[in-house]
Amino acid sequence: MNNSLERKITELSWRDPSFAELIETNPHQALAQIGVEVPEGDKLDIRRQRRDTLYYVIPPYSEEPDKPDIVINQMDLWQSAELFVWIMPQKLKVQLLAMRQSYRRNAPNGST
């Protein structure tokens, strides 16, 4: 049994066109369908990767707009199972872990 949230989202998107559309248009609703509790106020931007497009996300320079001289610590790079690299503040890392845990708690036995 694989309890990886990222893998579940990917496999469902590959196999179920309606889920693939919903995860892009209303990710909160799509994640709720698979038992993921998204912390209130979290914004989600989920996109289906295209084979002809290189994606690059530029992290914000500062978490506090009124203090632009505070650079986000680039040590906030976080690797997950050698499959994903995240650049995010510690608070969002904790929220992602909570979402993963809610998926694991709510996933039916034997689900991938």
PyMOL commands that set and color helices and strands:
alter all, ss='L'
color gray80, all
select helices_A, chain A and resi 5-15+17-25+27-33+74-76+90-106
alter helices_A, ss='H'
color red, helices_A
select strands_A, chain A and resi 77-80+84-87
alter strands_A, ss='S'
color yellow, strands_A
deselect
rebuild
show_as cartoon
